[in-house]
Amino acid sequence: MLRAIQRLMVVWTVWVGCSSAALGWGEPHKDITRAALGALTSGEREWLGPELEPLWNDYCLIPDRVFTDRANARYATLPSRPGEVYLKILHLPTEPLEYAEVLRHFLGQAVDAVKGGRKGDAARYLGTLCHLVEDYGSPSHVLPGDNQFQLLQQFLPPPAEHGDQLLHGLVENGRLEFTLEGYQPRFLGETVPEMAWRVQHRIHEAIVHARSVTLPVVEALYAKDTARVTEHQLRAARVDAEVVADLVHTVLAVGSGQVSAAEREGVASAGIGTFWPLEAPSLFYPQSTFFSAPEWGPVTHGYLRRDGKRQPLKLRVAGKDEAQVFGDGIAAGGRSSLSYWLPAGVFRWIEGTAGLHAEFGGAGVLEFRVLNGDAVLWERVVRGDEPAVEFRVPLSEVERIRLEVVGKGGDPRQQYGIWGGVRLVK
Ligand SMILES: [Zn+2]
């Protein structure tokens, strides 16, 4: 009887611990991790050897099993949070700066374990990292503050036959058997701070992608169309697995000193035009950050919004007749502030082109500033009838870069400010 009560207590603790936060993909964690490991080189899989199978079959669930698998629970703890057994941050993203710290910790542990040949430790820390990436990119975890979908169900009420079932588990669970055939894992940085930074931005891509999956899955659930549920879940799982493959590959390559010259070259610089800045912590621009001129709306990436249409980002560049299109540019409007944290000591320069749109900005005047926090590193007033200005600013000791645009007179309806091709360079 006592045994039974104890067992019930354990079940209850686990249930309460998890339900208040997030259950995560469940079984699909295994499917996603296995697909990701399948994309590694044969050398990498051989290095993992006997740890390969438990990594996908067991260790990727360590953060969910901290109450039942006490032997491995320490691989999912943070020294900065002594005594905390279940860490919600391993399942749900919080502030980008906060979970960047978490990524740095576990990536550091995993790389050190690979360097030291401690394969068991390496695989377990990788398991925790796989779990984090997979949960963050799960279609059940991507609605800020509503991972049980109460708010969503107010917008999209279920049909009567759905009853009162919580959606979280239904949205993400099932069997998702797939491979990443043909996918070549990306290399995400030579040092732990750089890896944490690049992994975070890859995770952001997975989160935004998974958001496009959530509603189709819910609608398919309401329609009791199981095949369609799986089909959409697989879309999110694939992108999740790609990020997991990138992460595991990078840790193994750096830890074992197997970084190729091409991979090193591939991370010699980083375009940040598509990155989400700290002003958009939940990966959308809150209304409080909208600019008022030239049109009321958020910052956009890769295009600008004008009269309800998408327009390419064109800047006139000195010495060229044709305006240049910046596919990875940022439409910063007539007033905006965009901040990005930088990995310590990795990049030496920030460079790019700043100006007003070649066709729509002729009568606007804007000041462009590059700042380190509040300290101005570079600033220039640009008129719409002048060519855009190129900049290259040194970055030593800079931890947070800020790109600011401020109106300086002219026609407010033509303040189409653009940051073109902004890159960090080593
Ligand atoms: Zn989880």
Residues whose N, C-alpha, C, O or C-beta is under 5 A from the ligand:
A	BS01	ZN	A22 L23 G24 D64 H91 D135
